[in-house]
Amino acid sequence: MKIPSKYIENAVNQISSLPGIGKRTALRLVLQLMSRSREEIEDFSNAFTLMKDNVKKCNTCGNVSDVHVCTICSNTSRDKSIICVVEDIRDILAIEATESYKGIYHVLGGIISPMDGIGPNDLNISSLVDRAQQESVKEIIFALSATMEGDTTNFFLYRKLRSLNISISSLSRGVSVGAELQYADEITLSRSLLNRQPFEV
């Protein structure tokens, strides 16, 4: 696909660097952006600059936030005795959409995956253990994807936490084995949370 403008080509290359967007889709998006006013384009680009400059990770759970403690951790109506462990913020959004979970979260920042070069030291595991030891935590829910990597991570976490006097549970298998948590429908995810099981090895 020969593009007659180096500026359009550069814009297409930038857009197509995003996951799931090919060159043709990127070109269509770039041409649509070209039809917008300069002010609209500046607003568009500034939104990403402001996001990069201002979005932080919550000091407590690792969720995204505009301040140092996210709105979930700072919400006094949330049950601080229950921590739901998730892979990333997309899983928090999926669980929150069910409106059935009232505890707090811990974002690991990924799952153990030797094939991808991701080991336990690359994840926020030590901070989870610290939270479980220092806070009045009664239950930790493993809400990781039902994949081999998710189960490996669950087992590793269980070994780290089993000596503590807390309940350890996992989502019921209403979430299909091999499925990514973020793609589960809200009803299935809600029922998986409500019918969570004691974690067993």
C-alpha positions in Angstrom: 0.0 0.0 0.0 1.8 3.1 -1.3 0.8 6.3 0.5 1.6 9.5 -1.4 2.4 11.5 1.7 5.2 10.8 4.2 3.2 12.6 6.9 0.1 10.4 6.4 2.3 7.3 6.2 4.0 8.2 9.6 0.5 8.8 11.2 -0.7 5.4 9.8 2.4 3.7 11.2 1.8 5.2 14.6 -1.9 4.1 14.6 -1.1 0.6 13.3 1.4 0.1 16.1 -1.7 -0.3 18.4 -2.8 -3.9 19.0 -5.5 -5.2 16.7 -5.2 -2.4 14.2 -3.9 -3.2 10.7 -2.6 -0.7 8.1 -5.9 -0.4 6.2 -7.9 0.3 9.4 -5.1 2.8 10.5 -5.4 4.6 7.1 -9.1 4.8 7.4 -8.8 6.4 10.9 -6.0 8.8 9.8 -8.1 10.0 6.8 -11.1 10.5 9.1 -8.9 12.5 11.5 -7.6 14.6 8.6 -11.2 15.8 8.0 -11.4 17.3 11.5 -10.5 20.9 12.4 -7.0 21.7 13.8 -8.7 22.4 17.2 -10.3 19.0 17.3 -6.9 17.4 16.4 -5.2 19.3 19.2 -7.9 18.2 21.7 -7.4 14.6 20.4 -3.6 14.6 20.8 -3.7 16.5 24.1 -6.0 13.9 25.7 -3.2 11.3 25.3 -0.5 13.7 26.5 -2.6 14.6 29.6 -3.3 10.9 30.2 0.4 10.0 30.1 1.3 12.9 32.4 -1.4 12.6 35.0 -2.6 9.0 35.3 -1.0 7.2 38.3 -1.1 3.7 39.8 -2.9 3.6 43.1 -0.4 3.3 45.9 -2.6 0.7 47.6 -3.9 -1.7 45.0 -2.2 -0.8 41.7 -5.4 0.4 39.9 -5.3 3.4 37.6 -6.1 6.7 39.3 -5.8 10.4 38.9 -4.7 10.6 42.6 -2.4 8.5 44.7 -5.2 6.4 46.2 -7.9 5.2 43.8 -11.6 5.8 44.3 -12.2 2.2 45.2 -9.6 2.0 48.0 -10.7 5.4 49.4 -14.4 4.5 49.4 -15.3 4.0 53.0 -18.3 1.8 52.0 -16.1 -0.9 50.5 -15.3 -4.0 52.5 -11.6 -3.7 53.2 -11.4 -7.3 54.6 -11.8 -8.8 51.2 -9.2 -8.5 48.5 -9.8 -9.6 44.9 -6.6 -10.4 43.0 -6.7 -9.5 39.3 -4.3 -9.5 36.4 -4.9 -5.9 35.2 -7.3 -3.0 35.4 -9.5 -4.4 32.6 -10.5 -7.2 35.0 -11.4 -4.6 37.6 -13.7 -2.9 35.1 -15.3 -6.2 34.2 -16.0 -7.1 37.9 -17.2 -3.6 38.7 -19.7 -3.8 35.9 -21.4 -6.7 37.7 -22.2 -4.4 40.7 -22.0 -7.5 42.9 -18.6 -7.2 44.5 -18.1 -4.7 47.4 -14.5 -5.5 48.5 -11.2 -4.0 47.3 -8.7 -5.2 44.7 -5.0 -6.0 44.1 -3.6 -5.7 40.6 -0.8 -8.1 39.9 0.2 -6.5 36.6 0.2 -9.8 34.7 0.4 -13.5 35.3 3.3 -15.9 35.5 4.2 -17.0 32.0 7.7 -18.5 31.4 7.0 -18.5 27.7 6.7 -14.7 27.7 9.6 -14.3 30.2 7.3 -13.2 33.0 8.2 -14.6 36.4 6.9 -14.0 40.0 9.5 -11.2 40.5 7.9 -9.3 37.6 4.5 -9.1 39.4 3.1 -7.2 42.4 3.2 -10.3 44.6 5.3 -9.1 47.5 3.0 -6.1 48.0 0.0 -8.5 48.1 1.6 -10.6 50.8 2.4 -7.4 52.8 -1.2 -6.3 52.5 -2.5 -9.7 53.7 -0.1 -9.6 56.7 -0.6 -6.0 57.7 -4.3 -5.3 57.1 -7.4 -6.8 58.7 -7.9 -9.1 55.7 -10.3 -12.0 56.1 -10.4 -13.3 52.5 -8.4 -13.2 49.3 -10.2 -14.1 46.1 -8.1 -15.3 43.1 -9.9 -13.8 40.1 -7.4 -14.7 37.4 -8.2 -16.0 33.9 -8.9 -19.8 33.8 -5.8 -20.6 31.7 -2.7 -22.6 32.5 -0.8 -19.4 33.3 -3.6 -18.2 35.5 -3.8 -21.5 37.4 0.0 -21.4 37.8 -0.2 -18.0 39.3 -3.0 -19.0 41.6 -0.9 -21.9 42.9 2.1 -19.7 43.4 0.0 -17.1 45.3 -1.6 -19.9 47.4 1.8 -21.1 48.5 2.8 -17.6 49.5 -0.5 -17.0 51.5 -1.5 -20.3 52.9 0.4 -19.8 56.2 -1.7 -16.7 57.0 -4.9 -17.0 58.9 -7.2 -15.9 56.0 -9.7 -17.6 53.7 -8.4 -18.1 50.2 -11.0 -18.6 47.4 -11.2 -18.5 43.6 -13.9 -17.8 41.1 -16.2 -20.7 40.4 -15.7 -22.3 37.0 -18.7 -20.5 35.5 -15.8 -18.7 33.8 -14.8 -21.1 31.0 -11.4 -22.8 31.2 -9.1 -21.1 28.8 -11.2 -17.9 28.8 -9.9 -14.4 29.4 -11.7 -12.9 32.4 -12.2 -9.5 30.8 -14.3 -11.1 28.0 -16.7 -12.9 30.4 -20.3 -11.6 30.3 -21.5 -9.7 33.4 -24.0 -12.4 34.6 -21.4 -15.2 34.4 -18.8 -13.1 36.2 -21.2 -12.0 38.9 -22.3 -15.6 39.6 -18.6 -16.8 39.6 -17.9 -14.2 42.3 -21.0 -15.0 44.4 -20.3 -18.8 44.1 -16.6 -18.6 44.7 -14.9 -21.7 46.0 -12.2 -22.4 48.6 -9.0 -22.5 46.7 -7.7 -26.1 46.4 -4.4 -27.4 45.1 
